[in-house]
Amino acid sequence: MKVIWHNPYPISTSEVKKLIDSETENMWTQQTLQSLLNRLIAKGFLEKDKRGKEYIYTPLVAESDYVEFESEQFLKKMHSGSVVGLMRALFDSKKISNSDIAELEKLFKENKE
């Protein structure tokens, strides 16, 4: 989805593949990419049209809405919907830096008022 949002769209399958391949070490097969794009279409995140011999894709949701949706799904799936559980896991894994903690404290203070 990031490739599609951060590039002019509509964008073709071959353009998506080229951009993903240039940004990652693993080369995606055309079939893998098509499967992913079809799942995003089924979820209502993308629209697919045909242009010549190729399919082109247009996002149907804003990046911020998609991130919110996926974050909620992750929270439900991995932490039974508990933000405290997520934070505890991050603290326990030592993945939160002091600057992260300071930023979180600021966010909590701003949103508490």
KAUR-V313142 format. One record per residue. RES is the residue in one letter. PHI is phi as a letter, one per 20 degrees, with the letter a starting at -180 (none if undefined). NEAR is the number of other ideal C-beta (glycine too) atoms within 10 Angstrom. Layout:
RES_PHI_NEAR + RES_PHI_NEAR
This chain:
M_none_17 + K_f_12 + V_f_17 + I_f_21 + W_f_14 + H_e_11 + N_c_11 + P_g_7 + Y_c_17 + P_f_16 + I_c_19 + S_e_16 + T_g_16 + S_f_12 + E_f_18 + V_f_22 + K_f_19 + K_g_12 + L_f_16 + I_f_17 + D_f_13 + S_f_8 + E_e_9 + T_c_9 + E_e_5 + N_e_7 + M_e_9 + W_e_15 + T_f_9 + Q_g_10 + Q_f_8 + T_f_13 + L_f_16 + Q_f_15 + S_f_12 + L_f_15 + L_f_20 + N_f_12 + R_f_11 + L_f_20 + I_f_15 + A_f_9 + K_e_12 + G_n_9 + F_e_19 + L_c_21 + E_d_14 + K_d_14 + D_c_10 + K_d_8 + R_c_9 + G_m_7 + K_e_6 + E_d_11 + Y_e_18 + I_c_17 + Y_c_23 + T_c_12 + P_f_18 + L_d_14 + V_c_17 + A_f_10 + E_g_13 + S_f_9 + D_f_12 + Y_f_18 + V_f_13 + E_f_12 + F_f_13 + E_f_12 + S_f_11 + E_f_11 + Q_f_10 + F_f_11 + L_f_15 + K_f_11 + K_f_9 + M_e_12 + H_c_15 + S_l_9 + G_m_11 + S_e_13 + V_f_9 + V_f_8 + G_f_13 + L_f_16 + M_f_13 + R_f_12 + A_f_13 + L_f_13 + F_f_11 + D_f_9 + S_e_8 + K_m_7 + K_e_9 + I_d_14 + S_e_9 + N_f_7 + S_f_8 + D_f_11 + I_f_11 + A_f_10 + E_f_12 + L_f_13 + E_g_10 + K_f_10 + L_f_10 + F_f_9 + K_f_9 + E_f_8 + N_e_7 + K_e_6 + E_f_4
